[in-house]
Amino acid sequence: MTASPVPNVIRTLRFKLRREGYAWLEAAAVEVNQAWDWSNEVSYKAARMGPAAAAEPATQGRLAVAHTTSTATVNAIQAR
């Protein structure tokens, strides 16, 4: 007996945003993009040079940038 495959379901949600939410959403989008960029860079380095190369100090600077963006996102939320 074989297991039946689980169907893939994609649901798209549509929301209307108020103008005061634009700044927060933009800051959150920048933060997510930086996290993806950092993840892709580390994955590329690990694939090309091995896991030790992915942990070099140059990549740790990107985490500080992501933390700064998080602070900006929090400030945007508090300003609302």
N, C-alpha and C positions, 0 to 999 in steps of 0.2 A: 504494500500500500504506500503510495507516495503522497506527500503533503501538497495540497493545492496552493498555488501562488497567491500571495496577498495582492489584491488589486491596488493600483496606485490611484489615489484620489487627490486632486488639486482643487482648492476652493479659493477664489479671489474675493477679498472683502473690499468694499469701497466705502470710504468715510469722507465726510466734509469736515474741513478744519476751520477753526476760527483764526483770524489774523494773529491773535496773540500766541497761537501755538506754532507759528511759522519759525520763529527763532529757535525754539527748543528742538523742533524736528530737524532743522538744518544742522544744528550742533550735534545732534545724535547721529545724523547721517555721516558727518565728517568723522566722528569717533569710530563708528563701525567700519568705515572705509580704511582708516589708519590701522585698525586691528587686522583687517583682511590683508592689507599690504604687508604688515609685519609678519603675519603667519605665512604668506606666500614666500617672502624673502627667506625666512628660517627654513621652510620646507625645501626651497631650491638649494640653499647652502648644504643642508643635510644630505640631499640626494647627490650633489656634485662632489662634496668633500668629506662626507661622513658626519656623524652626530656631533663630534667634538667641535667642528667648525661652526655649527649652528649656535653654540653657546658662547661665542667670543664676545668680548665687552662691547663691540660696536653695535650689536643688536639690542643691548640693554638700554641704550640711549633712546631707542624708539619707544620703549615702555614709558619713559619719563614724558615723552610727548603725548602719548595716549592718556596718561594721568592728568596732564595739564588740560587736555580737552575735556576730560571728565569733570574737572573743576569748573570749566566754562559752562558745561551743560547744567551743572547744579546751580550756578549763578543765574543762568537764564530762567531756570524753573523758579527760583526764589524771586526773581524780578517780576514775575507775572502777577 
